[in-house]
Amino acid sequence: MQNTTNSYKTTDVVISAIRDFLKLESASGILLIGAMALAMIMNNTALDDIYQAIIKTPIAVQIGALAIDKPLLLWINDGLMALFFFTVGLELKREILEGELSRLSQVALPLAGAIGGMLVPALIYAFLNRQDSVLLHGWAIPAATDIAFALGILMLLGKRVPNSLKIFLITLAVFDDVGAIIVIALFYTADLSYVSLIVAAICIVILVLMNLLNVTRIPAYALVGLVLWVSVLKSGVHATLATVIMAFTIPLRTKNPEQRSPLHQLESDLHPMVAYFVLPVFAFANAGVNLGNLSIDSLTHPVPVGIALGLFLGKQLGVFGFAWLAIKLGIASKSKDISWSSLYGVAILCGVGFTMSLFIGALAFNAGDLPAHIDERFGILLGSVLSAVVGYLWLRYSLKRDQRRQGGE
């Protein structure tokens, strides 16, 4: 009886500890680091066969003549990540209609930073790989920012982080995600199937009509959305676009003020799943880099060098430089509790590309596009780790200094 009681107490302690951990704003970033580390360990030890067997497990779904047959890795990248982009779409719609993006005064600074943060890294990569048209396909890899990772690192600094700095990073990341979605749709699209596109267009019309008719039943949107996702997947356009379009048709408001809106409900329900399951699983499936292939040649190749420099140098120079220029030109304004030093620290953190860079990297290069000993993920991991470590240390110092100055005042 005593053993049973002790067992219950131990279980309660474990459950309580898990709940406390998940309440941390940095929890998703910590889980991402853990997933990345686990993938690296398995891929570089005797566990590699198990790792490869997991991500290459074939999974097929077939209804009549319609069949989707992919390894688990692609189900994660095309299917599971659809939930991530759907959540991004929900967040973007809410922010535009009633959040930070609804006020033009709050938009200019992070928008300028996001534009610079995509443009400068892409130019650095393109310059280093300008002589090879195949290698140029990876130009968008260092243009991405991993919001979960970057925000998680920022939140490790605790209450010293002013709320306006957190809002700046979140809003910039929203624009960055929109930019990534546009880039994927325009530049990483295969041969088109017009029959599938027609089916997708019909689904979009139905979703819009459902919104206009004030349909609030989430299962109805899910059913049409599933058909939309499959048709876009089969069309040759990347399926991320389908989930974002679907998100924009979800009603934000209802006629019944006492009824919770479908958008708020879905965003609330999906956010923990995406942060604590979808992104860590994606990181685990895509971060398995074999360090046995490391060599001077593999590290100095223009692809990993371009990605690493783009993320670590290009992001900080682009985000901070364009934000500084927007302020000096009077286009944007900086909150009084954000110092130039802390703004630069956040610009460094934006170089944590990780999941989004891995996602775009998987689209940019097909098997055989790169030499066998070259892996774009070397550059992604190096640039992201450098940005995370240097950004954290820079902000830790600058935020402490900001606190001392405010205390002296």
C-alpha positions in Angstrom: 0.0 0.0 0.0 2.9 2.3 0.9 4.6 1.6 -2.4 1.4 2.4 -4.3 1.1 5.7 -2.4 4.7 6.6 -3.2 4.1 5.7 -6.8 1.1 8.1 -7.0 3.2 10.9 -5.4 6.0 10.3 -7.8 3.6 10.5 -10.8 2.1 13.7 -9.5 5.5 15.3 -9.1 6.5 14.3 -12.6 3.2 15.6 -14.1 3.5 18.8 -12.1 7.1 19.3 -13.3 6.0 18.7 -17.0 3.2 21.3 -16.6 5.5 23.8 -15.1 8.0 23.3 -17.9 5.4 23.7 -20.6 4.3 27.0 -19.0 7.8 28.4 -19.8 7.9 30.6 -22.9 11.3 29.1 -23.6 10.0 25.5 -23.4 9.5 25.1 -27.2 13.0 26.4 -27.9 14.4 23.9 -25.4 12.5 21.1 -26.9 13.8 22.0 -30.4 17.4 21.9 -29.1 16.7 18.5 -27.5 15.2 17.1 -30.7 18.1 18.4 -32.8 20.7 17.0 -30.3 18.9 13.6 -30.3 18.9 13.5 -34.2 22.6 14.4 -34.2 23.5 11.7 -31.7 21.5 9.0 -33.4 22.9 9.9 -36.8 26.5 9.8 -35.7 26.4 6.6 -33.5 25.4 3.0 -33.8 21.8 4.2 -33.6 22.0 5.6 -37.2 20.3 2.5 -38.7 17.4 3.0 -36.4 17.2 6.7 -37.2 17.3 6.1 -41.0 14.7 3.3 -40.6 12.3 5.7 -38.8 12.5 8.6 -41.2 12.4 6.4 -44.3 9.4 4.3 -43.2 7.0 4.2 -46.2 3.5 5.3 -45.5 0.8 5.1 -48.2 -2.8 6.3 -48.1 -5.1 5.4 -51.1 -8.7 6.0 -51.9 -9.6 4.6 -55.3 -7.2 6.0 -57.9 -6.0 8.7 -55.5 -2.9 7.7 -53.7 -0.3 9.5 -51.6 2.8 7.3 -51.0 5.7 9.0 -49.2 8.4 8.1 -46.6 7.7 9.3 -43.1 10.1 12.2 -43.6 8.0 13.7 -46.4 4.8 13.1 -44.4 6.3 15.2 -41.6 7.6 17.9 -44.0 4.5 18.2 -46.2 1.7 17.0 -43.8 2.7 17.7 -40.2 4.2 21.0 -41.0 0.9 22.0 -42.7 -0.4 22.4 -39.1 2.5 24.8 -38.4 1.7 27.0 -41.5 -2.0 26.8 -40.8 -1.3 28.1 -37.3 0.9 30.9 -38.8 -2.0 31.8 -41.1 -4.5 32.0 -38.1 -2.0 34.2 -36.2 -1.5 36.4 -39.1 -5.2 37.0 -39.7 -5.8 37.7 -36.0 -2.9 40.1 -35.9 -4.1 42.0 -39.0 -7.7 42.3 -37.8 -7.2 43.0 -34.1 -3.6 42.6 -33.1 -0.2 44.4 -33.6 -0.5 44.5 -37.4 -3.8 46.4 -37.2 -1.9 49.5 -36.1 0.3 51.0 -38.8 2.5 52.6 -36.2 3.5 49.2 -34.9 4.1 47.7 -38.3 6.8 49.9 -40.0 9.8 49.0 -37.8 9.5 45.1 -37.8 8.4 45.2 -41.5 11.6 47.1 -42.4 13.7 44.7 -40.3 12.0 41.7 -41.9 12.7 43.0 -45.4 16.3 43.6 -44.6 16.5 40.3 -42.8 15.4 38.4 -45.9 17.2 40.5 -48.6 20.7 40.8 -47.2 21.2 37.0 -46.3 19.8 36.0 -49.7 22.3 38.4 -51.5 25.2 37.1 -49.5 24.4 33.5 -50.4 23.7 34.4 -54.1 27.0 36.3 -54.4 29.0 33.3 -53.1 27.1 30.8 -55.3 26.7 33.1 -58.4 28.7 30.9 -60.7 26.4 27.8 -60.4 22.7 28.0 -61.3 21.9 24.8 -59.4 23.6 26.0 -56.2 21.7 29.3 -56.6 18.5 27.4 -55.8 19.4 27.7 -52.1 19.3 31.5 -52.0 16.2 31.5 -49.7 17.6 29.1 -47.1 19.4 31.8 -44.9 16.5 34.3 -45.4 14.3 32.4 -42.8 13.9 32.9 -39.1 12.8 30.2 -36.6 10.4 32.2 -34.3 10.0 29.4 -31.8 13.8 29.0 -31.3 14.6 32.8 -31.4 11.7 33.7 -29.0 12.6 30.8 -26.7 16.2 32.1 -26.4 14.9 35.6 -25.8 12.7 34.4 -23.0 15.6 32.7 -21.3 16.6 36.2 -20.2 13.4 36.5 -18.1 11.8 39.7 -16.9 14.7 41.9 -18.1 13.3 41.7 -21.7 10.9 44.6 -22.3 7.5 43.7 -23.7 8.1 46.0 -26.7 11.2 44.1 -27.6 9.3 40.8 -27.5 6.5 42.3 -29.7 9.1 43.5 -32.2 10.6 40.1 -32.6 7.2 38.3 -32.9 5.9 40.9 -35.4 9.1 40.7 -37.4 8.8 36.9 -37.4 5.2 37.0 -38.7 6.4 39.1 -41.7 9.3 36.7 -42.1 6.9 33.8 -42.2 4.7 35.5 -44.8 7.8 36.2 -46.9 8.9 32.5 -46.6 5.4 31.3 -47.7 5.5 33.7 -50.7 9.0 32.5 -51.6 8.0 28.8 -51.4 4.9 29.4 -53.5 6.7 31.3 -56.2 10.1 29.7 -56.4 9.8 26.1 -55.1 6.9 24.9 -57.2 7.1 21.8 -59.5 5.3 21.2 -62.8 1.6 22.2 -62.4 -1.4 19.9 -62.7 -4.3 22.1 -63.8 -7.0 19.6 -62.9 -5.8 19.7 -59.3 -5.6 23.5 -59.3 -9.2 23.7 -60.5 -10.3 21.4 -57.6 -8.3 23.6 -55.2 -9.9 26.8 -56.6 -13.4 25.2 -56.1 -12.4 24.4 -52.5 -11.3 28.0 -51.9 -14.6 29.3 -53.2 -16.5 27.0 -50.9 -14.4 28.0 -47.9 -15.0 31.7 -48.6 -18.7 31.2 -49.0 -18.8 29.3 -45.7 -17.1 32.3 -44.1 -19.6 34.8 -45.7 -22.5 32.6 -44.6 -21.2 32.6 -41.0 -20.6 28.9 -40.9 -18.8 28.3 -37.6 -18.5 24.5 -37.4 -14.8 23.7 -37.5 -15.3 20.1 -38.8 -16.9 21.6 -42.0 -13.8 23.7 -42.6 -11.6 20.8 -41.8 -13.3 18.5 -44.4 -13.1 21.1 -47.2 -9.6 22.1 -46.1 -8.4 18.5 -46.3 -9.6 18.3 -49.9 -7.8 21.6 -50.6 -4.6 20.4 -49.1 -4.6 17.1 -51.1 -5.4 18.9 -54.4 -2.7 21.5 -53.9 -0.2 18.8 -52.9 -1.0 17.0 -56.2 -1.0 20.2 -58.2 2.7 20.8 -57.9 2.3 24.0 -55.8 3.7 23.4 -52.3 0.9 22.5 -49.9 1.9 25.2 -47.3 0.0 27.7 -49.5 -3.2 25.7 -49.1 -3.1 25.7 -45.3 -2.5 29.5 -45.1 -5.4 30.2 -47.5 -7.6 27.9 -45.4 -6.6 29.8 -42.2 -7.7 33.1 -43.7 -11.2 31.7 -44.3 -11.7 30.7 -40.6 -14.1 33.2 -39.0 -12.6 35.5 -36.4 -16.0 36.8 -35.2 -19.4 35.2 -34.7 -22.9 36.6 -34.5 -23.3 35.2 -31.1 -21.0 37.2 -28.7 -21.1 34.5 -26.1 -19.7 31.9 -28.6 -16.0 31.6 -28.9 -14.8 32.3 -32.5 -13.5 29.3 -34.5 -10.2 31.2 -35.2 -9.5 31.8 -31.5 -10.5 28.3 -30.6 -8.3 26.7 -33.3 -5.3 29.0 -32.5 -5.6 28.1 -28.8 -5.9 24.4 -29.4 -3.2 24.1 -32.1 -0.5 26.3 -30.6 0.6 23.8 -27.9 0.6 20.9 -30.4 2.7 22.9 -32.9 5.2 24.2 -30.3 5.6 21.0 -28.3 5.1 18.3 -30.9 5.1 19.4 -34.6 8.3 21.5 -34.6 10.3 19.2 -32.4 9.3 16.2 -34.6 10.3 18.2 -37.7 13.6 19.1 -36.1 14.3 15.5 -35.2 13.5 14.3 -38.7 15.6 16.9 -40.5 18.6 17.7 -38.3 20.3 14.3 -38.6 23.6 15.6 -40.1 26.4 13.0 -40.3 29.5 14.6 -38.9 31.6 11.8 -40.4 31.3 13.7 -43.7 32.9 16.8 -42.2 36.1 18.0 -44.0 37.7 21.3 -44.9 36.2 21.0 -48.3 32.7 20.4 -47.0 32.9 23.3 -44.6 34.4 25.8 -47.1 32.0 24.9 -49.9 30.0 28.0 -51.1 26.7 26.4 -50.1 27.3 25.9 -46.3 29.5 29.0 -46.1 26.8 31.1 -47.9 24.1 29.8 -45.6 26.2 30.3 -42.4 27.3 33.8 -43.3 23.8 34.7 -44.5 22.2 33.6 -41.2 24.9 34.9 -38.8 26.1 38.1 -40.5 23.4 38.8 -43.1 20.5 38.6 -40.7 21.9 40.9 -38.1 23.1 43.4 -40.7 19.9 43.3 -42.7 17.4 43.4 -39.7 19.3 46.1 -37.8 20.4 48.1 -40.8 17.0 48.4 -42.4 15.4 49.1 -39.0 18.0 51.8 -38.3 17.4 53.3 -41.7 13.6 53.3 -41.3 14.0 55.2 -38.0 16.4 57.7 -39.4 14.2 58.4 -42.4 11.2 58.9 -40.1 9.3 56.0 -41.5 9.3 54.1 -38.2 9.8 54.8 -34.5 11.6 52.9 -31.8 10.0 52.4 -28.4 11.8 54.2 -25.6 12.4 51.0 -23.6 14.3 49.4 -26.5 18.0 50.5 -26.7 20.0 50.4 -29.9 22.1 47.7 -28.3 19.2 45.4 -27.4 17.7 46.0 -30.9 21.0 44.8 -32.4 20.9 41.7 -30.1 17.5 40.7 -31.4 18.7 41.2 -34.9 21.5 38.7 -34.1 18.9 36.2 -32.8 17.0 36.5 -36.1 19.9 34.5 -37.6 18.5 31.4 -35.9 17.0 29.9 -39.0 16.9 26.2 -38.0 13.4 24.7 -38.7 12.4 27.2 -41.4 15.8 27.0 -43.1 15.8 23.2 -42.9 12.3 23.3 -44.5 13.3 25.5 -47.4 16.6 23.6 -47.8 14.7 20.4 -48.3 12.7 22.1 -51.1 15.8 23.8 -52.7 17.9 20.8 -53.4 17.0 17.4 -54.8 19.1 14.2 -54.4 22.2 14.6 -56.6 22.0 18.4 -56.8 24.9 18.7 -54.3 28.2 16.8 -54.1 27.9 13.7 -51.9 30.1 15.3 -49.1 28.3 18.6 -49.1 25.2 19.1 -46.9 23.4 22.4 -46.7 22.4 21.5 -43.1 26.1 22.1 -42.0 25.6 25.8 -42.8 22.1 26.0 -41.2 23.3 24.5 -37.9 26.5 26.5 -37.8 24.8 29.8 -38.6 21.9 29.1 -36.2 24.1 28.0 -33.3 26.4 31.1 -33.7 23.4 33.4 -33.9 21.8 31.8 -30.8 24.9 31.8 -28.6 26.2 35.3 -29.7 22.6 36.8 -29.6 22.0 35.4 -26.1 25.3 36.7 -24.7 24.9 40.1 -26.4 21.4 40.6 -25.0 22.3 39.3 -21.6 25.0 42.1 -21.4 23.0 44.9 -23.0 19.8 44.3 -21.1 21.7 44.3 -17.8 23.3 47.6 -18.8 19.9 49.0 -19.8 18.6 48.0 -16.3 21.5 49.7 -14.6 20.9 52.9 -16.6 17.2 53.0 -15.9 18.0 52.4 -12.2 20.4 55.3 -12.2 17.8 57.5 -13.8 
